[in-house]
């Protein structure tokens, strides 16, 4: 089973990946919002400008230029401050450098010939993106099936085939084994790795069919906030590696009943200005369950007029608003279809938390996360769909795969 991780290299995962286009820290928040909408893992790497005097940039210099990763939750939390809400046009022009949390350990440059098992170990330790040089001429192969997997290597078979017709299985271990263009890279995320793994389910049996509970993939150390608490507190004192907070209600038995979440994945394609206002003015329960502008029990003082129907020009700039109206969760991008007996508001199906039970298989959870372009799934009790017991993220999946007995045995051998 672990041969999949031992015999594949990270270059196998770069097939079809576009060339990296650096997003600079001098770019404005509004540009970051547009870029995040189509990115993986709901966040984009941020870079310092390159020294134009430098002809060839070393890996160390490149690593120092990497600032960190910014996501939608970071942006909405910034826009929710009183100063930004008072002047949102100015806030949208704010440089990304004032919002992104510096952490250059989230990205690491690796050789294209790095074994996949080693890449998994790096991501287990906290690396979220791998910077891989794009190969021009490959002079070696990891295994015979790797040549077949990556079609562009086939044209170089003659250089690695002896006179007797046999193929030399050479694993490249350093940049000296290939010709690499200094300026061309692609960026691999944890999502890319999970997509590769789910494409190898047959070779990984019986691991994919095992429950996430038996594999130890359920992380009980999740972040949560009570529904009655101001929503803005969900972003305060949040560790840099967390981008999701569960919104819960306590039951009479002391359990946490999940009703929604405040996360980067839910916010990445929303109206960030409207979401920022809601984050700064509503409770967590109101934010995730929804409030409608026509509700009779909401007074004008609790939901002041807010111009949400903004006119945006082709550059993404707000140039004015239409008739102001009361805030409505639909303006963020959520839709409602029923009534919550607890909050007394319309439930926003667009913000329904992604959940699974502890008995779900690893394959089902991976497919669930990838199909929804999420970064995590909340885990509920086997007997109740609402009682929260943990969370499964990309990192939890990778850790479960790495520590599986068959993987460990194969690596040790």
Order of alpha helices (4+ residues) and beta strands (2+ residues): alpha-beta-alpha-beta-alpha-beta-alpha-alpha-alpha-beta-alpha-beta-alpha-beta-alpha-alpha-beta-beta-beta-alpha-alpha-alpha-beta-beta-beta-beta-beta-beta-beta-alpha-beta-beta-alpha-alpha
